[in-house]
Amino acid sequence: MSTATVLDKKPASQPAPGGRRRMSLPVTMIVIAAVLALTSLVRLITDADGITNVSQMATALQLAVPIGLAGLGGLWAERAGVVNIGLEGMLILGTWFGAWAGYQWGPWVGVLAGIIGGAIGGLLHAVVTVTFNVNHIVSGVAINILALGVTRYLSNFTFEGVEGGTTKQSPPVDSLGTLTVPGLSDWLTTLNEKHWFLISDIAGLLGGLVTDLSPLTIVAVALIPFTWWVLWRTSFGLRLRSCGENPVAAESLGVNVIKYKYIAVIISGGLAGLGGAFLSIVANPFYLEGQTAGKGYIGLAAMIFGNWMPGGLALGAGLFGYTDSLKLRGGTENVHALLLLVALLLVIGAVWMLVRKKYVAGAVCAVVAAGTAAWYATTDDVPTQLVTATPYIVTLLVLSFSAQRLRMPKADGQPYRKGQGT
């Protein structure tokens, strides 16, 4: 019997801690459809057509890509048992190396350099945590600080004096170009502009997925199902995941735990570096100090929200990308309209809690829903500071509400030494 066969022996359906089971795909799709219908209803009530138009969705997708790639990097590392708080630093390395190589040798070379830059950060994190068993959080924070310092130092003598460059900004990088599905994009845009209930909102969502796409966006989206296939449908992925669940048992079955942890963390850094290259080549055609703006941490939150699964991670990245896009397109008006959506969702949550006899939680949801509804009804606008802070507020709220259903890999963050089980 092979190692993969032995490792794969597990109960057919494992409930999450506390007796909770993961939502099946049909249930998840029904929930998404219900939220979209509720959003459409709010759009009709508030006349805030911008919350689901094609340009809003296209912007949301572009902002979701670096978050999703950072989260995907975190997923690879943590499935092998290594916590990667250093995603922000690896993103920074990807932005700098991507722009540096991009303006000299072209954008695709910049993409490759960004991946390598992030992978170097991942390799450093692997050496420190896997070989020397340093606390994973300490190592990750150190990499974030180190990446910021290194890129600032390199910029001083690399970009300064070059045409279009400064000590904090690189010269412009050539574009990778964009792709639009001919015919379909125009048809969906026309349908979206009719402002019909639900149909126009679905058209806006789909239109954002087929309009002015960067080739790198397509690659990033394809990496989601590819990661799922590799980690859950191959023997390589099974061995890698076993290192994050029970490395001692994996080693007893012949798995080289150290090797798989190194591979996972280097891939993790490379994916974060790819997200960084996206920021400095696609989102902005140059490197700018501070342009990651905490997206590595938000990517980590998206991964946690997604329960360490690629599909859930994609939904989390989309949610955070959408909230981030609000400040770029009709920010105050759209956020004010979404106050009503939040109030309605809280009312539904309160009813659900009361049905499950969780009276305290239900009462809290009801009170917050009433406050949010009153805020919407008594104001016509929201402060611009709230619009800017919306992505971070949503990050905190999502993690707070999803904490009870999470189930991280059992050995995630735990130190491991070869032969410790003997």
Contacts in CASP RR format, 6 or more apart in sequence:
PFRMAT RR
TARGET T0000
AUTHOR 0000-0000-0000
METHOD contacts of the structure
MODEL  1
MSTATVLDKKPASQPAPGGRRRMSLPVTMIVIAAVLALTSLVRLITDADG
ITNVSQMATALQLAVPIGLAGLGGLWAERAGVVNIGLEGMLILGTWFGAW
AGYQWGPWVGVLAGIIGGAIGGLLHAVVTVTFNVNHIVSGVAINILALGV
TRYLSNFTFEGVEGGTTKQSPPVDSLGTLTVPGLSDWLTTLNEKHWFLIS
DIAGLLGGLVTDLSPLTIVAVALIPFTWWVLWRTSFGLRLRSCGENPVAA
ESLGVNVIKYKYIAVIISGGLAGLGGAFLSIVANPFYLEGQTAGKGYIGL
AAMIFGNWMPGGLALGAGLFGYTDSLKLRGGTENVHALLLLVALLLVIGA
VWMLVRKKYVAGAVCAVVAAGTAAWYATTDDVPTQLVTATPYIVTLLVLS
FSAQRLRMPKADGQPYRKGQGT
2 235 0 8 1.000
3 235 0 8 1.000
3 239 0 8 1.000
3 253 0 8 1.000
3 254 0 8 1.000
3 255 0 8 1.000
4 235 0 8 1.000
4 238 0 8 1.000
4 239 0 8 1.000
6 253 0 8 1.000
7 238 0 8 1.000
7 239 0 8 1.000
7 242 0 8 1.000
7 250 0 8 1.000
7 253 0 8 1.000
7 255 0 8 1.000
8 238 0 8 1.000
13 21 0 8 1.000
15 21 0 8 1.000
16 22 0 8 1.000
16 405 0 8 1.000
16 407 0 8 1.000
17 407 0 8 1.000
20 404 0 8 1.000
20 405 0 8 1.000
22 307 0 8 1.000
23 31 0 8 1.000
32 315 0 8 1.000
35 345 0 8 1.000
36 198 0 8 1.000
36 201 0 8 1.000
36 202 0 8 1.000
36 205 0 8 1.000
37 198 0 8 1.000
38 341 0 8 1.000
38 344 0 8 1.000
38 345 0 8 1.000
39 51 0 8 1.000
39 52 0 8 1.000
39 201 0 8 1.000
39 341 0 8 1.000
40 52 0 8 1.000
40 197 0 8 1.000
40 198 0 8 1.000
40 200 0 8 1.000
40 201 0 8 1.000
41 197 0 8 1.000
42 48 0 8 1.000
42 51 0 8 1.000
42 337 0 8 1.000
42 338 0 8 1.000
42 340 0 8 1.000
42 341 0 8 1.000
42 344 0 8 1.000
43 49 0 8 1.000
43 50 0 8 1.000
43 51 0 8 1.000
43 52 0 8 1.000
43 195 0 8 1.000
43 201 0 8 1.000
43 337 0 8 1.000
44 195 0 8 1.000
44 197 0 8 1.000
45 340 0 8 1.000
46 336 0 8 1.000
46 337 0 8 1.000
46 340 0 8 1.000
48 333 0 8 1.000
48 334 0 8 1.000
48 336 0 8 1.000
48 337 0 8 1.000
49 195 0 8 1.000
50 56 0 8 1.000
50 329 0 8 1.000
50 330 0 8 1.000
50 333 0 8 1.000
50 334 0 8 1.000
51 334 0 8 1.000
51 337 0 8 1.000
51 338 0 8 1.000
52 192 0 8 1.000
52 200 0 8 1.000
52 201 0 8 1.000
52 204 0 8 1.000
52 205 0 8 1.000
53 192 0 8 1.000
53 193 0 8 1.000
53 204 0 8 1.000
54 185 0 8 1.000
54 188 0 8 1.000
54 189 0 8 1.000
54 192 0 8 1.000
54 203 0 8 1.000
54 204 0 8 1.000
54 207 0 8 1.000
54 208 0 8 1.000
54 211 0 8 1.000
55 208 0 8 1.000
55 329 0 8 1.000
56 322 0 8 1.000
56 325 0 8 1.000
56 329 0 8 1.000
56 334 0 8 1.000
57 204 0 8 1.000
57 205 0 8 1.000
57 207 0 8 1.000
57 208 0 8 1.000
57 209 0 8 1.000
57 322 0 8 1.000
58 207 0 8 1.000
58 208 0 8 1.000
58 211 0 8 1.000
58 212 0 8 1.000
59 325 0 8 1.000
59 328 0 8 1.000
59 329 0 8 1.000
60 318 0 8 1.000
60 321 0 8 1.000
60 322 0 8 1.000
60 324 0 8 1.000
60 325 0 8 1.000
61 208 0 8 1.000
61 209 0 8 1.000
61 213 0 8 1.000
61 217 0 8 1.000
61 318 0 8 1.000
61 321 0 8 1.000
62 214 0 8 1.000
62 217 0 8 1.000
62 282 0 8 1.000
62 283 0 8 1.000
63 283 0 8 1.000
63 320 0 8 1.000
63 321 0 8 1.000
63 322 0 8 1.000
63 324 0 8 1.000
63 325 0 8 1.000
64 317 0 8 1.000
64 318 0 8 1.000
64 320 0 8 1.000
64 321 0 8 1.000
64 322 0 8 1.000
64 324 0 8 1.000
65 216 0 8 1.000
65 217 0 8 1.000
65 220 0 8 1.000
65 221 0 8 1.000
65 275 0 8 1.000
65 278 0 8 1.000
65 282 0 8 1.000
65 283 0 8 1.000
65 317 0 8 1.000
66 91 0 8 1.000
66 275 0 8 1.000
66 276 0 8 1.000
66 278 0 8 1.000
66 279 0 8 1.000
66 283 0 8 1.000
66 292 0 8 1.000
66 295 0 8 1.000
66 296 0 8 1.000
67 295 0 8 1.000
67 296 0 8 1.000
67 298 0 8 1.000
67 299 0 8 1.000
67 302 0 8 1.000
67 317 0 8 1.000
67 318 0 8 1.000
67 320 0 8 1.000
67 321 0 8 1.000
67 324 0 8 1.000
68 220 0 8 1.000
68 275 0 8 1.000
68 299 0 8 1.000
68 302 0 8 1.000
68 313 0 8 1.000
68 314 0 8 1.000
68 317 0 8 1.000
68 318 0 8 1.000
69 220 0 8 1.000
69 223 0 8 1.000
69 271 0 8 1.000
69 272 0 8 1.000
69 273 0 8 1.000
69 274 0 8 1.000
69 275 0 8 1.000
69 276 0 8 1.000
69 278 0 8 1.000
70 87 0 8 1.000
70 88 0 8 1.000
70 90 0 8 1.000
70 91 0 8 1.000
70 271 0 8 1.000
70 272 0 8 1.000
70 275 0 8 1.000
70 295 0 8 1.000
70 296 0 8 1.000
70 298 0 8 1.000
70 299 0 8 1.000
70 300 0 8 1.000
70 302 0 8 1.000
71 87 0 8 1.000
71 271 0 8 1.000
71 272 0 8 1.000
71 296 0 8 1.000
71 299 0 8 1.000
71 300 0 8 1.000
71 302 0 8 1.000
71 303 0 8 1.000
71 313 0 8 1.000
71 317 0 8 1.000
72 223 0 8 1.000
72 224 0 8 1.000
72 227 0 8 1.000
72 271 0 8 1.000
72 303 0 8 1.000
72 310 0 8 1.000
72 313 0 8 1.000
73 84 0 8 1.000
73 87 0 8 1.000
73 267 0 8 1.000
73 268 0 8 1.000
73 269 0 8 1.000
73 270 0 8 1.000
73 271 0 8 1.000
73 272 0 8 1.000
73 303 0 8 1.000
74 84 0 8 1.000
74 87 0 8 1.000
74 268 0 8 1.000
74 271 0 8 1.000
74 272 0 8 1.000
74 299 0 8 1.000
74 300 0 8 1.000
74 303 0 8 1.000
75 227 0 8 1.000
75 303 0 8 1.000
75 308 0 8 1.000
75 309 0 8 1.000
75 310 0 8 1.000
75 313 0 8 1.000
76 227 0 8 1.000
76 231 0 8 1.000
76 264 0 8 1.000
76 265 0 8 1.000
76 267 0 8 1.000
76 268 0 8 1.000
76 271 0 8 1.000
77 83 0 8 1.000
77 84 0 8 1.000
77 125 0 8 1.000
77 264 0 8 1.000
77 265 0 8 1.000
77 268 0 8 1.000
77 269 0 8 1.000
78 84 0 8 1.000
78 244 0 8 1.000
78 303 0 8 1.000
78 308 0 8 1.000
78 408 0 8 1.000
78 409 0 8 1.000
78 412 0 8 1.000
78 413 0 8 1.000
79 231 0 8 1.000
79 240 0 8 1.000
79 241 0 8 1.000
79 244 0 8 1.000
79 264 0 8 1.000
79 308 0 8 1.000
79 409 0 8 1.000
80 240 0 8 1.000
80 241 0 8 1.000
80 243 0 8 1.000
80 244 0 8 1.000
80 260 0 8 1.000
80 261 0 8 1.000
80 263 0 8 1.000
80 264 0 8 1.000
80 265 0 8 1.000
81 243 0 8 1.000
81 244 0 8 1.000
81 247 0 8 1.000
81 261 0 8 1.000
81 264 0 8 1.000
81 409 0 8 1.000
81 411 0 8 1.000
81 412 0 8 1.000
81 413 0 8 1.000
81 414 0 8 1.000
82 125 0 8 1.000
82 126 0 8 1.000
82 129 0 8 1.000
82 130 0 8 1.000
82 136 0 8 1.000
82 261 0 8 1.000
82 264 0 8 1.000
82 265 0 8 1.000
82 268 0 8 1.000
82 412 0 8 1.000
82 413 0 8 1.000
83 136 0 8 1.000
83 137 0 8 1.000
83 412 0 8 1.000
83 413 0 8 1.000
84 90 0 8 1.000
84 122 0 8 1.000
84 125 0 8 1.000
84 136 0 8 1.000
84 140 0 8 1.000
84 265 0 8 1.000
84 268 0 8 1.000
84 269 0 8 1.000
84 300 0 8 1.000
85 136 0 8 1.000
85 137 0 8 1.000
85 139 0 8 1.000
85 140 0 8 1.000
85 141 0 8 1.000
85 144 0 8 1.000
85 300 0 8 1.000
86 125 0 8 1.000
86 139 0 8 1.000
86 140 0 8 1.000
86 141 0 8 1.000
86 143 0 8 1.000
86 144 0 8 1.000
86 272 0 8 1.000
86 296 0 8 1.000
87 268 0 8 1.000
87 269 0 8 1.000
87 272 0 8 1.000
87 296 0 8 1.000
87 297 0 8 1.000
87 299 0 8 1.000
87 300 0 8 1.000
88 144 0 8 1.000
88 147 0 8 1.000
88 292 0 8 1.000
88 294 0 8 1.000
88 295 0 8 1.000
88 296 0 8 1.000
88 297 0 8 1.000
89 121 0 8 1.000
89 143 0 8 1.000
89 144 0 8 1.000
89 146 0 8 1.000
89 147 0 8 1.000
89 148 0 8 1.000
89 272 0 8 1.000
89 292 0 8 1.000
89 296 0 8 1.000
90 117 0 8 1.000
90 118 0 8 1.000
90 121 0 8 1.000
90 122 0 8 1.000
90 143 0 8 1.000
90 147 0 8 1.000
90 268 0 8 1.000
90 269 0 8 1.000
90 270 0 8 1.000
90 272 0 8 1.000
90 273 0 8 1.000
91 118 0 8 1.000
91 272 0 8 1.000
91 273 0 8 1.000
91 275 0 8 1.000
91 276 0 8 1.000
91 279 0 8 1.000
91 292 0 8 1.000
91 295 0 8 1.000
91 296 0 8 1.000
92 144 0 8 1.000
92 147 0 8 1.000
92 148 0 8 1.000
92 151 0 8 1.000
92 276 0 8 1.000
92 290 0 8 1.000
92 292 0 8 1.000
93 114 0 8 1.000
93 117 0 8 1.000
93 118 0 8 1.000
93 120 0 8 1.000
93 121 0 8 1.000
93 147 0 8 1.000
93 150 0 8 1.000
93 151 0 8 1.000
93 273 0 8 1.000
93 276 0 8 1.000
94 113 0 8 1.000
94 114 0 8 1.000
94 115 0 8 1.000
94 117 0 8 1.000
94 118 0 8 1.000
94 272 0 8 1.000
94 273 0 8 1.000
94 274 0 8 1.000
94 275 0 8 1.000
94 276 0 8 1.000
94 277 0 8 1.000
94 280 0 8 1.000
95 114 0 8 1.000
95 151 0 8 1.000
95 273 0 8 1.000
95 276 0 8 1.000
95 277 0 8 1.000
95 279 0 8 1.000
95 280 0 8 1.000
95 287 0 8 1.000
95 291 0 8 1.000
95 292 0 8 1.000
96 151 0 8 1.000
96 154 0 8 1.000
96 155 0 8 1.000
96 170 0 8 1.000
96 280 0 8 1.000
96 287 0 8 1.000
97 110 0 8 1.000
97 113 0 8 1.000
97 114 0 8 1.000
97 116 0 8 1.000
97 117 0 8 1.000
97 118 0 8 1.000
97 273 0 8 1.000
97 277 0 8 1.000
98 110 0 8 1.000
98 111 0 8 1.000
98 113 0 8 1.000
98 114 0 8 1.000
98 173 0 8 1.000
98 276 0 8 1.000
98 277 0 8 1.000
98 280 0 8 1.000
98 281 0 8 1.000
98 287 0 8 1.000
99 110 0 8 1.000
99 170 0 8 1.000
99 173 0 8 1.000
99 280 0 8 1.000
99 281 0 8 1.000
99 286 0 8 1.000
99 287 0 8 1.000
100 110 0 8 1.000
100 113 0 8 1.000
100 154 0 8 1.000
100 158 0 8 1.000
100 159 0 8 1.000
100 170 0 8 1.000
100 287 0 8 1.000
101 109 0 8 1.000
101 110 0 8 1.000
101 112 0 8 1.000
101 113 0 8 1.000
101 114 0 8 1.000
102 109 0 8 1.000
102 110 0 8 1.000
102 113 0 8 1.000
102 173 0 8 1.000
102 174 0 8 1.000
102 281 0 8 1.000
103 170 0 8 1.000
103 171 0 8 1.000
103 172 0 8 1.000
103 173 0 8 1.000
103 174 0 8 1.000
103 286 0 8 1.000
106 173 0 8 1.000
106 174 0 8 1.000
107 173 0 8 1.000
107 174 0 8 1.000
107 175 0 8 1.000
107 176 0 8 1.000
107 281 0 8 1.000
108 176 0 8 1.000
110 173 0 8 1.000
110 277 0 8 1.000
110 281 0 8 1.000
111 176 0 8 1.000
111 216 0 8 1.000
111 274 0 8 1.000
111 277 0 8 1.000
111 281 0 8 1.000
113 277 0 8 1.000
114 270 0 8 1.000
114 273 0 8 1.000
114 274 0 8 1.000
114 276 0 8 1.000
114 277 0 8 1.000
115 270 0 8 1.000
115 271 0 8 1.000
115 273 0 8 1.000
115 274 0 8 1.000
115 277 0 8 1.000
116 270 0 8 1.000
117 270 0 8 1.000
117 273 0 8 1.000
118 269 0 8 1.000
118 270 0 8 1.000
118 272 0 8 1.000
118 273 0 8 1.000
119 266 0 8 1.000
119 267 0 8 1.000
119 269 0 8 1.000
119 270 0 8 1.000
119 273 0 8 1.000
121 143 0 8 1.000
121 147 0 8 1.000
121 269 0 8 1.000
122 143 0 8 1.000
122 265 0 8 1.000
122 266 0 8 1.000
122 268 0 8 1.000
122 269 0 8 1.000
122 270 0 8 1.000
123 262 0 8 1.000
123 265 0 8 1.000
123 266 0 8 1.000
124 143 0 8 1.000
125 139 0 8 1.000
125 140 0 8 1.000
125 143 0 8 1.000
125 265 0 8 1.000
125 269 0 8 1.000
126 261 0 8 1.000
126 262 0 8 1.000
126 265 0 8 1.000
126 266 0 8 1.000
128 134 0 8 1.000
128 139 0 8 1.000
128 142 0 8 1.000
129 135 0 8 1.000
129 136 0 8 1.000
129 139 0 8 1.000
129 265 0 8 1.000
130 258 0 8 1.000
130 261 0 8 1.000
130 262 0 8 1.000
130 265 0 8 1.000
130 416 0 8 1.000
131 258 0 8 1.000
133 415 0 8 1.000
133 416 0 8 1.000
133 417 0 8 1.000
136 413 0 8 1.000
151 289 0 8 1.000
152 168 0 8 1.000
152 289 0 8 1.000
155 167 0 8 1.000
155 168 0 8 1.000
155 169 0 8 1.000
155 170 0 8 1.000
155 287 0 8 1.000
155 289 0 8 1.000
156 167 0 8 1.000
158 170 0 8 1.000
159 165 0 8 1.000
159 166 0 8 1.000
159 167 0 8 1.000
159 169 0 8 1.000
159 170 0 8 1.000
159 171 0 8 1.000
159 287 0 8 1.000
160 166 0 8 1.000
160 167 0 8 1.000
162 171 0 8 1.000
163 171 0 8 1.000
164 171 0 8 1.000
164 172 0 8 1.000
165 171 0 8 1.000
165 286 0 8 1.000
168 288 0 8 1.000
168 289 0 8 1.000
169 286 0 8 1.000
169 287 0 8 1.000
169 288 0 8 1.000
169 289 0 8 1.000
170 280 0 8 1.000
170 286 0 8 1.000
170 287 0 8 1.000
170 288 0 8 1.000
171 286 0 8 1.000
172 285 0 8 1.000
172 286 0 8 1.000
173 280 0 8 1.000
173 281 0 8 1.000
173 285 0 8 1.000
173 286 0 8 1.000
174 285 0 8 1.000
175 285 0 8 1.000
176 214 0 8 1.000
176 215 0 8 1.000
176 216 0 8 1.000
176 281 0 8 1.000
176 282 0 8 1.000
177 214 0 8 1.000
177 215 0 8 1.000
178 212 0 8 1.000
178 213 0 8 1.000
178 214 0 8 1.000
179 212 0 8 1.000
179 213 0 8 1.000
179 214 0 8 1.000
179 215 0 8 1.000
179 218 0 8 1.000
180 210 0 8 1.000
180 211 0 8 1.000
180 212 0 8 1.000
180 213 0 8 1.000
181 210 0 8 1.000
181 211 0 8 1.000
184 207 0 8 1.000
184 210 0 8 1.000
185 207 0 8 1.000
185 210 0 8 1.000
185 211 0 8 1.000
188 203 0 8 1.000
188 204 0 8 1.000
188 206 0 8 1.000
188 207 0 8 1.000
188 208 0 8 1.000
188 210 0 8 1.000
188 211 0 8 1.000
189 203 0 8 1.000
189 204 0 8 1.000
189 207 0 8 1.000
189 211 0 8 1.000
191 199 0 8 1.000
191 200 0 8 1.000
191 203 0 8 1.000
191 204 0 8 1.000
192 200 0 8 1.000
192 201 0 8 1.000
192 203 0 8 1.000
192 204 0 8 1.000
192 207 0 8 1.000
193 200 0 8 1.000
194 200 0 8 1.000
214 278 0 8 1.000
214 282 0 8 1.000
216 274 0 8 1.000
216 277 0 8 1.000
216 278 0 8 1.000
216 281 0 8 1.000
216 282 0 8 1.000
217 278 0 8 1.000
217 282 0 8 1.000
220 274 0 8 1.000
220 275 0 8 1.000
220 278 0 8 1.000
223 271 0 8 1.000
224 310 0 8 1.000
224 311 0 8 1.000
224 313 0 8 1.000
224 314 0 8 1.000
225 310 0 8 1.000
227 310 0 8 1.000
228 309 0 8 1.000
228 310 0 8 1.000
228 311 0 8 1.000
230 236 0 8 1.000
230 237 0 8 1.000
231 237 0 8 1.000
231 240 0 8 1.000
231 241 0 8 1.000
231 310 0 8 1.000
232 238 0 8 1.000
232 241 0 8 1.000
239 250 0 8 1.000
239 255 0 8 1.000
239 260 0 8 1.000
240 260 0 8 1.000
240 263 0 8 1.000
240 264 0 8 1.000
241 409 0 8 1.000
242 249 0 8 1.000
242 250 0 8 1.000
242 253 0 8 1.000
242 255 0 8 1.000
243 250 0 8 1.000
243 255 0 8 1.000
243 257 0 8 1.000
243 260 0 8 1.000
243 261 0 8 1.000
243 264 0 8 1.000
243 411 0 8 1.000
244 409 0 8 1.000
244 410 0 8 1.000
244 411 0 8 1.000
244 412 0 8 1.000
245 409 0 8 1.000
245 410 0 8 1.000
245 411 0 8 1.000
246 410 0 8 1.000
246 411 0 8 1.000
247 257 0 8 1.000
247 411 0 8 1.000
247 416 0 8 1.000
248 419 0 8 1.000
248 420 0 8 1.000
248 421 0 8 1.000
250 257 0 8 1.000
251 257 0 8 1.000
251 418 0 8 1.000
251 419 0 8 1.000
251 421 0 8 1.000
252 421 0 8 1.000
257 416 0 8 1.000
257 418 0 8 1.000
258 418 0 8 1.000
261 416 0 8 1.000
272 296 0 8 1.000
276 292 0 8 1.000
279 291 0 8 1.000
279 292 0 8 1.000
279 295 0 8 1.000
280 286 0 8 1.000
280 287 0 8 1.000
280 288 0 8 1.000
280 291 0 8 1.000
284 291 0 8 1.000
298 320 0 8 1.000
298 391 0 8 1.000
298 392 0 8 1.000
298 395 0 8 1.000
299 317 0 8 1.000
299 320 0 8 1.000
301 320 0 8 1.000
301 395 0 8 1.000
301 398 0 8 1.000
301 399 0 8 1.000
302 313 0 8 1.000
302 316 0 8 1.000
302 317 0 8 1.000
302 318 0 8 1.000
302 319 0 8 1.000
302 320 0 8 1.000
303 313 0 8 1.000
304 399 0 8 1.000
304 402 0 8 1.000
304 406 0 8 1.000
304 408 0 8 1.000
305 312 0 8 1.000
305 313 0 8 1.000
305 315 0 8 1.000
305 316 0 8 1.000
305 319 0 8 1.000
305 398 0 8 1.000
305 399 0 8 1.000
305 402 0 8 1.000
306 312 0 8 1.000
306 313 0 8 1.000
306 315 0 8 1.000
306 316 0 8 1.000
306 402 0 8 1.000
307 402 0 8 1.000
307 405 0 8 1.000
307 406 0 8 1.000
307 407 0 8 1.000
308 407 0 8 1.000
308 408 0 8 1.000
308 409 0 8 1.000
316 398 0 8 1.000
319 394 0 8 1.000
319 398 0 8 1.000
320 391 0 8 1.000
320 394 0 8 1.000
320 395 0 8 1.000
321 391 0 8 1.000
323 390 0 8 1.000
323 391 0 8 1.000
323 394 0 8 1.000
324 390 0 8 1.000
324 391 0 8 1.000
326 334 0 8 1.000
326 335 0 8 1.000
326 338 0 8 1.000
326 387 0 8 1.000
326 390 0 8 1.000
327 387 0 8 1.000
327 388 0 8 1.000
327 390 0 8 1.000
331 387 0 8 1.000
332 381 0 8 1.000
332 382 0 8 1.000
332 383 0 8 1.000
332 384 0 8 1.000
332 387 0 8 1.000
333 381 0 8 1.000
335 382 0 8 1.000
335 386 0 8 1.000
335 387 0 8 1.000
335 390 0 8 1.000
336 376 0 8 1.000
336 379 0 8 1.000
336 380 0 8 1.000
336 381 0 8 1.000
336 382 0 8 1.000
339 372 0 8 1.000
339 373 0 8 1.000
339 375 0 8 1.000
339 376 0 8 1.000
339 382 0 8 1.000
340 373 0 8 1.000
340 376 0 8 1.000
342 372 0 8 1.000
343 369 0 8 1.000
343 370 0 8 1.000
343 371 0 8 1.000
343 372 0 8 1.000
343 373 0 8 1.000
343 376 0 8 1.000
344 369 0 8 1.000
346 365 0 8 1.000
346 366 0 8 1.000
346 368 0 8 1.000
346 369 0 8 1.000
346 372 0 8 1.000
347 365 0 8 1.000
347 366 0 8 1.000
347 369 0 8 1.000
349 362 0 8 1.000
349 365 0 8 1.000
350 362 0 8 1.000
350 363 0 8 1.000
350 365 0 8 1.000
350 366 0 8 1.000
350 369 0 8 1.000
353 359 0 8 1.000
353 361 0 8 1.000
353 362 0 8 1.000
353 365 0 8 1.000
354 362 0 8 1.000
386 393 0 8 1.000
END
